[in-house]
Amino acid sequence: MISVDNLGKAYGKHILFEGASFKLNQKEKAGLVGRNGHGKTTLLRIITGEDTPDEGTVTIPRNYRIGYIKQQLEFTEDTILKEGMKGLIETEKEDSWKVEKVLAGLGFQRSDMNRNPLEFSGGFQIRLNLAKVLVSEPDLLLLDEPTNYLDITSIRWIEKFLQGWPRELMLITHDRGFMDKVITHTIGIHRRKLRKIPGTTEKYYTQIAQDEEIYEKTRLNDERKRKEVELFITRFRAKARLAGLVQSRVKALEKQEKKTKLENLKALEFSFREKEYNGKYVLSAKNISFCFDQANPLINGLDITIGAHDKICVVGQNGKGKTTLLRLIAGNLKQITGEFIWNKGVEWSFFEQTNIVTLSDKRTIEEEIMASAPDIDRQTARNICAAMLFEGDDALKKISVLSGGEKSRVMLGKILATPVNMLLLDEPTNHLDMESCDALLAAIDSFDGAVILVTHNEMFLHALAERLIVFHDGKTFVFEGSYQDFLDKGGWGDEETLFKTDQTSNCSDNAAGKKELRKARSQIIIERSKVLRPLEQKIEKIENEIAALEKESAIINKSIELATQERDGKKIAELSITLTSNETIINSLFDELDKLSTEYDSLKSVFDERLENIIDDIS
């Protein structure tokens, strides 16, 4: 358990947080959320002792071990297995199987175990550092964006691993779905304050929204009452008979705390410029094949026709060809066989992390945005800069002084500036916070053109994917259906072997066992659907009713304002009765929604546990 008391940290005039206090109790798993630049990573650095607070204390029990990924990539052993074993605790120094299990879960192959760490890419070297931390079994595990360098199968493995983590955890990630499946509590940095609540990020953000709505209503009500008192004082100050009443109101006014209006928090705003396109299809790919090494083809005979409004997600393990496919489509690489047939009038933009090298260091952010399209004037460019959180003079910063994350935002801004009817997006959520990811998801969903998206974020996959291009088991194929359909029909196949905890487990396949496992898993999924689907429908119905009533209440409020201006007391009274009735119904619906959600979560956890335990039951 750790205790944070009255913590404060600022850089110059920029205050990250102040008066921050919370306790992380035994076996609690906390997700740390907040906007980029608001101090999440700084808080973790303070807890590890790598940074110091301006005020306040962090109390850590004696002999309490904290595990976190070091940024320095320093390896002293000649194989990744030996390097990983350096993380084992003293009593388990010879338990190489534990390291093999974690390395396999993080995407390393059995043949990789005796390779030198320096032979691997930076992303896999970071995975090795992560493995060393996981096997060290610390009392508190600190993870800052652990999914950034992982593919879907590795993310699903570490999700299971963290769900079974028996000690404390603090997690930072932009992947809300991943976080919510792991955590027991949410700690948020909001308006320079920290708040800890039990439950998921959704519960936290709902609570924040409700509190701020109540605060604003109270502030406006206080402001109205203050003006009424000030008017009374002004009107009757000269009346000797009312001097006592006037004085009492003056004193009451002096004692009344004046609430300040909440500052508008800036968030990334995405709205893609759409170019009109009347065709039914944008692109056909026929017999596409590609390889860097003849012995290991990445793509072999891919055929797909992409509709003008298709939302296609590309999924698979890292290094298997997902980004390569987008580069082939964009014309940055040339296929070995096959052809891409583009329909006339198709205009596309390509977002890729490595594309930041195409930015000119000599240009300002504003100049880069203006260079994106010939019809972009300075004001429009400034608006896009502001949408990407480069406001005012920040838009005049040179590209050369920007961080990698800031350059990625500039690349997104350039895409926003370009009128297109097709988007090619390769992992666009890296370097974005949760709020920005939500905004990007909404913008992609509302984009009327075709989208081909590479992402490991399962929330995006569930929300957007209408079709999939899948890289799996050395094959590339098109799956016609949603991501959930893909999972329900077998998904990643043998990913279950990654979750085994048996010390004697090895990489040999058992075809009969897998068939039995899939059959049992399928039966549970069908049963889960029958039980949970009716609850989902009820919850959706209530949410729609609440939304409709809240919309109606907003209209009534505007009518009350108009009636107030017209001094129509009778109409105000009638509208107020209707408004009160609406609020009563809404509160009742929220109570019912809370009960249904609790029942849904409880039943879902039971099915999740059955699905998790089925592997051990069968083996």
N, C-alpha and C positions, 0 to 999 in steps of 0.2 A: 504494500500500500504506500502511496506517496501523497503528500499534502502540499498544495500550492496556496500560499496565503498573501493576499494584497500585492500581487505581482504587477509591476509596471515596466514598460519598455518603450523607448522612443528613439528615433534617429533624427536629430535636429528638431525641427518643428513637427515632424510627422510622428504622431503617437500611434503605436500599434495597439496597445491595450494598457489599461490602468485599473488598479484595484481588483485585479483578477484573482479569484479564489475558487478552488475546488479540491475534492479528494477523489483519488482513484482507489477504490476499495478492492479487496481480495476477489480475484477471478472476474473482475469487470473488464469488458472490452469496449473501449470508447473510440468512436469516430470523431476526428477533429475536423470541423468544417469552417468555412469562411472564405471571403473573396481573396483573389490573388493579391499579395502585398499587404495583407492585414495581419500577418504575424504567425501563421500556423507553423511553418518550419522553424521560425525563431523560437517559439515556445518549446518545441522538441529539443532544440539546441541548448536552451537554458536548462531543461531537465537533465540532459546528458552532461552538462557542465562545460560545453564548448562555447557557450555565450553566457554573459552575466546580465541579470536584470538591473534596471535603474533603481528599483525599490522592491521590497517584498522578499519572501523566502520560499525555497523549495525544500521540504523535509523528506528525506529518504531514509528508510530503516537501515540499520547496520547490516552489512553483508548482503544487501539487496542488490542483485545483479541486473543491469540494464543492457539489453541487446539492441544494437542499431547498425545499419549499414554504413560503413565508412566510405567516404567519397574517393579516397586514395585507392588506386588499383595496384597494390603491392603484393606480389606473389613470390614465395621463397621455395616452394616445392616444385618438382619436375612433372607431376601429374595432377590433374584436377581432383582425383580421389584423395591423394595425400594432402593436397591443399585444403580440401573440404574437411578432412579428418582433424585439422588443426582447431576446428571449432568445437569438437566434442569435449564434454566435461571430463574431468580427471578419471572418474570411475568407469568411463566408457571409451577410453582412448583406442581400444582395439575393435570397436563395433563399427567396422567399415560399412556394414549393411545399412546402417541408419543413414549414412552419407549417400550411399548409392540410391536409396529410396527417394531421398529429397532431391538429389540431382536429376534422377529420372523424372520426377514430378515437374521439375522446372525445365524439362525439354532436352536434357542431355541424353545421348544414346549410350548403350552399353559399350560400344566401341570407342566412345569418347573418354572413358574413365582413365585410361593410361596416356592420354594426350597431354601435352604441356599447356598450362593455362594461357600462355602467351600466343598460342596458335589460334585462339578464339577471338571473335569480334568483341568490341567494347560492351555490347549488350549482353553477351553471354558471360563476360567477365564480371559484370554487375550481378548476374544471376548466381555466379559462384560465390560472390561476397554475401548474397542473400542466403544461400544455402548454409554457409558457415555460421551465420547468425541463427538460423532456424534450428540447427542441430545443437547449438550451445545451450538450449533450453533455459533462457534467462527468466528472472522473475517478472520483468517487464519487457515486452517486445515493442519497439518503436519502429513503425514502417511509414516511410514518406514516399508516396506514389510507387508502390511496389509493382503495379501492373504495367508501368510504362514500357518495360522491355520484355513483357511476356506475351505469348500468343494465347488463343482462347483455351486450348487444352491445359496449358500451364496455369492460367487464371482459374479455371475450374478446379484444378488440383489444389492450388494454394487456398482457394475459398474453403474447400473441405478441411484442409489442414488447420486453418485458423478457426473454423467452427469448432474443432475439437481441441483448440489450444486451452490447456488447463490453468493457465495463470493470467496475468494482466496483459493488456494490449492497448496501444494507442496507434490509430491508423489515420493517415492522410491519403485520400485518393479522390480523383475527379469522377470516378465511376460509382455513381450513387447506388446502382443495383448491387454491385459487389460489396460495397460498404454495408448496406442494409442487411445483407445476408449473414454478415459476420458479427456485427456489434451488438452489445447489450445497452449501451448508452451513447448519447451524442453530446459532444462538447462543441459549442459554437463561439467563434469570435465575431461579434456583431456590434457595430458602433462603439468600438474600443472597449467593450465589456465581454466577459466570458460567462457563459451559462451552460450548465450541465443538466440534462434531463434523461430519464430512462426512456428507451425506445429508439426508433429509427430517425433518419434525417427528415422523412416526411412529417413525422410528429413534431420534430423540432421547428421546421420551417412553418408549419401550421400554427404552432404556438406563438412564434415570433410575429406572424401576420396578425393573429388575433390580438395580441398584446399591443401592437402598434396601432391597430384600428381603434381599440379601446382608448389608448392614449390620445389619439388625434380627436376622437369624439369628446373626450373629457376636456382636452385643451380648448376646443371650439366652444364647448358649453361654458367653461370657465371664462373664456374671453367675452362671451355674450353677457354673462352675469357681471363681469368687471365693467363692461361698458354701461350696463344698466345702473350700477352703483355710482360710477363716475358721473352719469347724467343726473342722478338724484342729488349728488353732492353739488354739482354745478347749479342746478335749479333752485335748491333750497338752502344754499350756504348763507344767504343774506337774511333768511327768516329766523328771527330770534327764538320763536316758539319751537322750532324744529332743530335748534342748535345741538341738542343732545343726540338726536337721531343721526344728524349729519356727522358729528364727531365720532360716534360709534362706528359708522360706515367707513370713515377715513382710517380708523385704527384697524378695522377688519381688512381693508384693502392693503394696508401696509404689511399685514401678517400673511396675506395670501401669496403662496408661491406661484410665480408666473411661469407657466410651462412654455418652453421654446418650441417652435415648429421643427419637426424632425427633418434633418437634412436628407435631400434626395440622393440615394446611393446610385452611383453610375454602374451600369452593367453593359456588357457587349450587346450590341443590337444588330441582328443579322436580317437582311432582307435582300435576297439575290435579285439582280436585274434580269428580267426575262425577255428574251427576244422571240417574237412571234414565229411559230412553226406550225404548218398545217398538215405535214405528212403523218403517216401512221407509224413509220419506223424511222429511226435515226441511223442505225448501223447494223450491218450483218458481218459476223466473223465466221469464216469457213476454213476448216481444217488447219487451225493455227497451231504451230509447233515452235518451240524455242528451247535452246539450252546454251549454257556457257561451257558445259563440259559434255561431250558426246555420250559419255557413260551415264550421265545423270540428267536426263531431260526434265525440264521444269514443267513444260506444257506440251501435250502431245495430242494433236487432232481435235482441238476445241472448236465446237460449232455453237453459235448462239446468234439469235436475232433480237435486237433491243428495241422495244417500243418507245414511242415518243414520250410516254409518261411513266415508264418503268422505274421502280426503285429496286436496284439490284445491289446486294451486299456480297462482298468477296471475303471468304473466310478460310482459315487453315492455319497450320503452324508457321512460325517465322522461318524465313529462308526457303520456302517451298514455291514461291513464284507469284505471290499476290501483287506486290508492287511492280514486279516485272510485267505482269499483264497490263496494268494501267499505263506503264511506260510504252508498251507496244501499241496500245490503243491511241496514246497521245502522239505516237510517231517518234518518240525519243529513242526507241530501239527498233530494229528490223527483225521481223519474224523469219524463221528458217524456212517454213512452208506455210502455205495458205495465204489468204488475203482479207483485208478489211474493206468492206464496201460501204462508203458513206453516202447518205442521201443528200441531195442538194439543199442548201439552206441551213445545215447544222452548224452551230457555233458552240464551242465547248471551252471550259476552263479547267485547268489541272492544278490541284493543290497537292504538293508533296513536301515533306519536311526538308529534304535536301535542296528544294528549289530556292531556299533562301540565298543560295550562292548566286542566284541570278539578279539579286538586288544590287543596285549601284551604291557603293559606300559613299560616293561623292554627293548623292542626292539627299534631299530631305524626305521625310515621310510624305509630306504633302506632294512633293514633286514625283515621287514614285507612284502615288495614287493617280495623279493627273496623267502620267504616262501610260496608264492602263487602257484608256479608251480616248479616241479623239474628241468626243463630245463632252468630256468631263471638264467643267469650269472650276475655278478656284473655290467657289463657295460649296459646290457639290463635293469637291475633294476634302474640304474642311469638315463637312458633315460626316463623311465616311471616316475621316480621322477620329472625330469625336466618338463615332459609333464603336471604333476599335480602342477607345479609351486614351486617345492621344488628343487631348483638348488644348485649346489655346496655343501657347508657345511650344508645347510638346510636339505639335505637328511639324515644327521647324527643326526638330532634332535630325542630325545626320544619321543615316543608316549605320555608319561605322561605329557609333557609340551604343547601339542597341544590343540587348541580350538576345539569346536564341529564341526565347519565348516571345519577346517583342517583335522580332523579325517575322515569326510565324503569324502574328496578328497583322503585320503589314501585308503579308502574302494573302491572308483572308480578305483584307481590305481591297487589294487589287482585284480579287475575284468578284467582290461585291460591286466594284466599279465597272465591270465588264458585262455588257448584255449578252446572255447566252441562253441556249435551250438544252444544254447538257452539262452536267457537272461530273468531274472525275476527282474524287476526294480520297486521299491516302492518310489515314489516321489523323483526322483534323482536330480531335479532342485533346491531343497532347498539348500541354502548356495552358490549358483552359481550366478554370475553376468550375464548380458544379453549376452555378448560375449561368455561366457562359455556355456550358454544355447543353443546358436546358434550352437556352435561346437558339443555339445552333440546331438542335434537334427539331425545334418548332419551325425554323426557317427552311430546313431541308424538306420537312413534311409538307410545307405549304408551297414549295417550289413546283411549278406545273410541268417542268421539263423532265428529261431523263436524268437519273442519278446512278452512278456506279461508285460504291463506297467500300473502301477497305477499313475495317474497324474490328477491334477486339472487345469493344464495349457492348455487352449483351443487352443493355437497356436500349441502345440504338438498334441493335439487330431485331429485337422483339417489336420495336415501335415502327421500324421503317421497311424491313425486308419483305418484298413481295415475291422475289425470286432470289436464288443464291447461286454463286459460282463457288464451288467447293474444291479446295486443294486438300486431299486426304489419301493416305496410303499410296503415295506416288502417282495418284490419278487426279485429273482435273475434270470435273463434270458439272453440268447445270442441274440444279434442283428446283423443280417447279412447285413453289409453295413458300410459306412463311418459315421463319427460323424455328418457331415452336413445332411446326409440322416436321421439320428436319429432325429435331430432337426426339419427337414422339416416334419417328420411324427408324430409330436406331442411332441418330446423331453421330457422335464421334466414335461409335463402335466400342473399341476396347479401352476407352478412357478409364473404365472402372478398375483396370489393373493398376492404375496409378494410385488408387486409394487404399490398397491393401496395407495392413500394418504387420502382417506376419513376418517375423525375422527371417524365415527360411524361404520367403517368396523369391522367385526368379523370373526371368523374362520369357520362359517357355510358354507357348500358347496351348490352351486346352479347348479345342473346338466344341466338344460336347458341352463343356461347362459354360462356355460363352453363350451357346444356343439356349441352354436352360436359364441362364442369367437374364438374357434378353426377354425370354418368354415371361418370366416372373416379373421383370421390371415393367413390361408392357401391360400385364394384368393390373399391377398397382396403379399405373398411370391412368388406365381406363376407369378404375374404381375411383381414383382421385378426381377425375373429370366429372363423374356422375355426382359425387358429393359436393364438390366445390363450385361447379358451374351454376347451380341454382342460387347459391349464395352470392356469387359474382353478379348475377343478373339482378338480384334484389338490391345489392349495394349500388350497382350502376343506376337502377331506377330511382333510388332515393337521392343519389348525387344529382341526377338530372332534375328531380323535383326541387331540391334545394337551390340549384342554379337558376331555375325558372322563377322561384319565389324571390330570390335575391335580386334578380333582374327587375321583377315587378316592384320590389321595395325601392330600388334605385329610382325608378320612374315616379313612384309616389313621393319620394323625398324631393325630387325636382318640382313636382306639382305643389308640394307644401311650400317650397321656397317661392314659387310664383304666386300662390295664394297669399303668402305673407306680404309680398310686395304690394299686392292688390288690397291688403287688409280685409280679406274675406274670411271672417272668423268661423262662419258656419262650414265653409268648405274645408278649412284647416282641421276642424273638429272631426268631420267625416273621414278625411284622409288619415288622420292620426289613429282613428279607431281601426281602419283597414290595415294600417302599418303595424299597429300593435298585434293584431290578429295574425298577420304574416310572420312577425318575429316569434310569436308563440309556436306557430306551426313549424317554423324553421328549427327552433330549439328542440322541439319534440322529435323532428326528423334526425337531428344531429345525435340525440340520445339513442334512437333506434339504429342509426348508422354505427355508432360506437359499439353497441351490443353485437351487431352483425359482423363488424370488423374483428372484434375480439374472438368471436366464434370461428370466423374464417381463419384467422392467424393460428388459433389453437389446432384446428383440424389440419391445416396445411403443414404445421410443424410435425404432426403425427405421421403424415404421409412422407414428408421429407426424411424423417428418421427411419421409416420403413425402407425407403429407397436406399438410404445410406447403409443400413445394416444388412440388406439383402445379399451383398457380396460375401460378407462373413458367414451368413446363414448357408449359402450354397457351397462355399468352399469348406 
